[in-house]
């Protein structure tokens, strides 16, 4: 079968008009047949309800799924301003089931369990992919993915919703509903293939370390020293308090064995560390996955030169997965820490153009800058940071 897709974008500041412009572009570019799913990604400057209403009006009766984003990504185009919206209409001979949950902050494991139950009840032998967009501010990724492990080997891809670095409130949407502290999902079934590729651009700083005390997703001590004292040696924490420079520094932890077997250069996975003044006073840092005592870790930093070089690696990996086939769409989920936080706009667009030229000029391409990337590895759902993840439907 053939997967088909069309993409529309807008930078208008009026919520209703921006939703209408992007949706009409996508509708005008769609191929034969009706779309089976509409994806909506938008930055935080918009009124989500007004945006959603206009997009729904252009695609009446079609399931709609999406979330707020740090920025949007399309063919030859990305925008991390507060006013950027992308609409992707996905069609072809595929079946779509959708659902949602709330309550990630109270209990991410329970929320993930409810998704696993919902998806499990609707899963069929032809199910090929689960798209998933959780709240990136309230999510405990470890607990959430533990609950989703029962869905393996069903590939899970997507990204965590963001809010342009405000770290206050993101939103998710399903049909005509706008949620927060939730997750929305779409199960895609049919006679198509899922091809994927991903990599990060981080390098370790110094030697291997060990988490020696933690509680949930809070790290309290590294190498036997209080974590705040430890990080002062790396000039990440100022003794007098104030803003801490953690954006370019992350934590790498040992990748699963199957991960290393697939890519010898990719020996660790990445998680962003969060450090506020309240946490500094409390003597802990927060990471999205849980890293219990005894976990081997490294402090890592993003390396722009490595990120630049791995654009080509990412394209080659996707081409290898495609094995000569032409996809109907490429979905692109990229970390918000790999965009304007590191590169100038012209550099970002040059990387994107090079990636798309090597993968296939003119392909429908859509996605967003996330607060964390969901990309299955060896059939196991995994949560990544500082990572670019591509999933192509053939």
N, C-alpha and C positions, 0 to 999 in steps of 0.2 A: 504494500500500500504506500501511498505518498502522504507525508505530513506537509501541510502548508501553513503559512503564517504571514501576518502583516503587522507592521509596527507604525505607530503614530506618536509624535512628540509635541510638546508645547512649552513655551516659556512665558506665556501670558500670566499676568499677576492676578487677574480675576479668576476665582476658583471655577465658577460655572463655565466661563468661556474657555479656560484652559482645558478642562475636561472634554468639552465639546470639540475643540480643535483637534486634540490628540485622537479622540475616538473617531472622528470623521476621516482623518487621515488613514487610520488603520482600516476602517471600513472600505474606503475608496481603493485601497491597495490589495484587498483580500481577493483570493482566487475563487474558483468555482466552489459552490457549496456554502453552507452556513458554518460559521465558527462554532466550535464545541466548548471553548473556554476563552475567557478574556482575563488577562493579567494586567493589573494596574499598580504602578509604582510611582510615588510622588514624594517630593521633599516637603518639609514641614511648614512652609509658608502658607499652605492652602487650608481652607475649610474642607475637611475630608468628606463631610456629608454632601456639601454642594458639588464637589468634584465627582463623587460617586453617582449622584443623581443624574448628572449630564452624560456620563459614560454609559450608564444603564439605559438611558433613553435611546442611545444610538445602537445598542445591542439588546433589545428587549427579549427576555426569556433565556438569555445565554448565561450560564454560570459565570460569576465574576469573583476573582480572588486577588488579593494584593496586600500592600502594606506601605507605611511611610519609609523613606529611604534617606540616606545621607546624600545621595546623588543618583542620577539615572544614566544608563549606558545604552547606546544604540549604535547602528552602523555609522562609523566615522564621527561619532558624536558622544559627548558625555557632558553632564552639567551638575555641579555640586552647589549651585546657588539655592536659596530657600524657595525658588519658584521654578520648578522643573517637573514635568509629568510625562510618563511614558505609558502607552497602552499597546498591548500585544494581543492580537486575536489569533488563536490557535485552532486550526481546522484539520480536516482529513477524516478518514474512517476510524475514529477512535471514540472510546466511551469515557466519560468523565463522571466521577463521584467527588463530592466536596463535603467539608465539615469544618467545625471549629470547636475550640475549648477556651475557657478563661481560667484564671486563678494560678498562673505560673509562679507568682511571687510567694503565695501561701504554700504551694506544694508542686514543684515542677515534676516530680515523679508521678504524682496522681494525674496531673494534666497529660503527661506523656502516655500514661496507662489508658486514659480515656481515648486518646487518639488511636493507640494500638487496637483498642477494642472496636472503635468505629471503623477503622480501615480493615481490620480483620473480618468484620461482618460483611463487608462489601467487596473484599478481594476475590479475584477469580484467577483462573489459570492463565489468562491473557494479560493480567496486570503487569505493567512494565516499569512504572515510575511513580514515586510519591513526591510531589512538590510540597514544600513545607516552609511557612513563614511565621516564626514565633517573635514575640516581643524581645528585643535584644537588651532591654534595660532590666527586666525583672526575671530573666531566665537563669536557672541553674542548669547549665548544659549537661553536666555529668548525670544528674538525676533524670533529666528529660530523656537523654539518649539511652540510659539504662532501661527505661520503660519501653523504648521503641525497638530494643534489640530483638524482640520476638518477631518483628516484621522481616528480618533478614531471611533470604538474600535480596529482598526487594530494594532496589536502589532508592536512596533518599537524597534529594538535592534541594537547595534553596538558600535562604539567608535570613538573618535576624534583622527585624525592623529597627530603624534608628530615627534620630531627630536632629541631625545637623550639629552634633556635639553638645547639645544642651543637656543630655543625660537626665532628662526630666520625664518625658512621656512620648512614647511612640504609639502608632495605631496600626491595626490590622483590619481588613475588610473582607466580607463574604456576602455576595449578592447585594442587598440593600442595607446590610448591617455594618456599623463601624464599631470596632472593639478596641480595648486597651488591656494590657496585661494578659494577652491571649495568644493563640496560635491558630492559623488557618491552613487548610491542606486541600490538595486535589490529587486524587488517584487516577492515573491515566492508564487505560487498558486498550489493547488492540494489537494488530500485526505490524509492529514497528520495532526498531532497535534503539537502544540508548547507548550513546558513546560519550565518554567523558575524559577530562584531563584537568590537572590542577598542579600548582606549585607555589612556593613562597619565595621570598628574596631575603631571608634573614641569615645572619652568621653569628656564631657564638662569641661571647665575650668572656675570656678567661677559661677557667677549668670547670669540670663537672662538679655540681653541687648536690646537696641532699636536703630535702624538706625534713626537718626534725620535729616540728610541731605544727599541727593544723587542726582546724575545726570546720567541717563542711568545705566550702570553697574559700575559706579564709586561711592564709598562710601566716603563721605567727613566729616561726623561727626557721632559719636556714643555716646549715652547718653548725648547729648548736648555739647560734647567736640570735638574739631578738631581731626580727626581720627589719625593723626600722633602723636599728644600729648597723645591721649588715649593709643595707642599701645606702647608708651615708657614705660608705667607702667608695661607692660608684657615683657619688654626687647626684643621687636621685632624690634625696631627702635633705632639705635644709634644716639645720637644728633650730633656727628661729621660726620655722613654720612657713606658711605661705604656699604658693602654687608649686607643686612638685613636677619635675620634668620626666614624666613617665611615657609620653606619647611614642617616642622612638624606641623605647626599651620594652621588651616583652620577655616571656618565659617560654623556653623550649623544653619539652619533655619527651622522653624516649618514645619513638613511634612503635606501633605493634610490629611483630616480626614480619607479617605479610606485607606491611608497608615498605619496610626496608628491602625486602626481596624484590619488590617491583621497581624501586628506584634507589640505587645505592647512594646517590647524592642527597637523598632526602631522609636524613636519619632522625629527625625530630619533628614533632608537630608544635604549633605555636598557639599561645594564649596571651592576650593582652592583660596586663596587670593594671588594676585601678587603685589609686591612692588619693584619698581626700584628706582634708585636715582632720576630720572626725576619725578616720581610720588611723592616721598618724598618731593621734592622741590615744587611740585604743590599742595601738601596737600590733596592727595587722595590715595586710594587703588583701585585696579580693581578686580572684581569677574566676573565669566562667566555669571551667571544669573543676572538679574536686581533685586535689593532689595530696593524698594522705601522707603521713609521716613515712619516710623511707623512699619516697619517689625521687628518682634521679632527675635533675633539672639542669638547665643552663640559662644564664642570662643571655639574651640575644638582642641584636639590633637589626633594624632594616638597613640593608646596604643598597643604595640606589644603583650602583654599578651591577650588582648581582641581579637586582630586579630588572634592569634594562636587558641584561644578557638572557634572562630566563623567559622573556617574551617569546623569543625564538623557540626555546625548549617547549613552551606551552603549546605553540602552534604545531610543532613536530609531534608532540604526544597526542594531540587531538587527531591529527592526520593519521597517525598509526592506529588509533582506535577506530577511525572511520574506514580504514582499509580500502580506500578508493571510492567509497560511496559518497554521494552528495546529500547532506542533511537538508531537511525542510526548514529547520530553525536551529539557532544556537542561543541558549540561555546563558547569561554571563553574570556570575555572582562574585563580586570583588570586594575586598576589605576596604572600609573607609580610611584605614591607615595607609593605604597604598595610593591614594589619590593626591589631592592638593596639599595634604599634610606633608608630603615628601617632594612632589614634582610641581613644576610650573604647568599651567594649562596647556601650553604648546607641547611640552614633553609628554603629557598624558595622552593627548590626541595623536601624537606621533607613534607612541607605543600601541595605541588602539588600532590605528590604521595599519601598522605593520603586522599585528596579530591577525587582523581581518583579511589583509591581502594574502597572507600565507595560508589562511584557512579556506578562503573562498569569497571573492569579491561579489557583492550583491546579495549575499545570504541575509534573510531576515534575522536580525540580531537584537536581543533586548535583555536588559537586566538592571541591576542597581548596585550601588555601594552599600555594604551591609555593616552591621555591628557584630558579625560573625558568620562564617560560611558553613553551610551544611553540604557535605560531599561524602558519599559512601566510598569506603575503601575495602576492596575484597568482599563486598556485600554487607559490610558492617557500617551503620550510620556513624559518622564522625563529625565533630565540630572543630572548625579551624579559625585562626585569626591570621591577619597579614598574608592572606592566601587568595589567589585567583582561581576560581573554579568554573569550568565550562562544561555544559551538558548539551549534546546535540541529539536531535531526534531524526531518525532516518526511516 
